[in-house]
Amino acid sequence: MQPLATYIKTKKNWDERSSVRSSDETYDLKLNNIDSDNDTGLQFSTFCPILNHEKFKHLDKRQKKYVTGLQLLEFVIKTTKFEVDHVNRVANSIALGKYKFDIPKVLKLDALKIYTDEGYHAYFSQKISDQIMDYLNIKDDLMPYVIKFFDKVDNIKLKFDKKYHYLSDLSSVIVSESMICNDISEEMKGIVYEPIRVMFKEHLHDEYFHSNFFGTIFKIIWPQLSDKEKEIMGQNLIDAMNVFAEPRTDIYFYSLSKFGFSKEIISKCIDDTHNNDEWKIEKAKKRMSNLLRLLDTCGVFKIQLLKNKFEKRGFI
């Protein structure tokens, strides 16, 4: 089986290099070091497109630091929940043979590595989010600004009969794990505070193995699906891609409201910044480039229904 042979070749350093097994990091951010406004190397992030909007150009350095800090905080909060509630649920099902598919033993065993890695990612993401919240003196529950994303992920499966819901779970994780390397790489471009960069670098390294794993899983299970199941999973995939392609903007309603901006103004500025082909199609397509190649290789676009949907969305 060629996909399996390729996978075995490319995963050979996973045991030695996974962060949970090799890292000495404590993920203590020492955020007091970030207080030097004169040192541009000690900011949370430079990647926060909405701050380029004319409505927010007057914000001072400390205010902008707050907005970028909340953007980073949203990322790690979401990571903690997704790794535990979604990725590890699928990893558990693969490892314990809960799916009907014929999955090689090596992949079932490696699913437990995924489970271990993702538990560790959830741990250090939570540790980092706790530190950021303390530093920014945030006492509020931020989950309402994150949960909308998870509601959208969970709602994908509701289009089809309950017996097919597992295909939605698989689809969302395959999409997320295929995209996350691109997403972390983009996030790192804006992270200029070194302790946070270290966390992203270690997370990114692990996710290369995870992307390879779930890409291989897809190559192995896709031929085992019936024609109906392929159509359902294909629609789940594009729905998940739509959810994961959306810019992370809900947190702006929290951060920018702290400086007196109304919900209406924030909504208008989000729309001005992100409601265009650059963000909705070009950037989304770039983030999904690895996944789109995987789907093409597996013959997903040979199914006319699915090809039409991907073409209409602008992904192919």
Secondary structure as UniProt FT lines:
FT   HELIX           2..10
FT   TURN            11..13
FT   HELIX           14..17
FT   HELIX           19..22
FT   HELIX           31..35
FT   TURN            37..38
FT   HELIX           40..42
FT   HELIX           49..52
FT   HELIX           54..56
FT   TURN            57..58
FT   HELIX           61..82
FT   HELIX           83..87
FT   HELIX           88..95
FT   TURN            96..97
FT   HELIX           105..135
FT   TURN            136..137
FT   HELIX           143..145
FT   HELIX           147..155
FT   HELIX           156..159
FT   HELIX           162..164
FT   HELIX           165..190
FT   HELIX           194..221
FT   HELIX           222..224
FT   HELIX           227..245
FT   TURN            250..251
FT   HELIX           252..255
FT   HELIX           256..259
FT   HELIX           263..274
FT   HELIX           278..283
FT   HELIX           284..287
FT   HELIX           289..297
FT   TURN            298..299
FT   HELIX           300..302
FT   HELIX           304..313
//
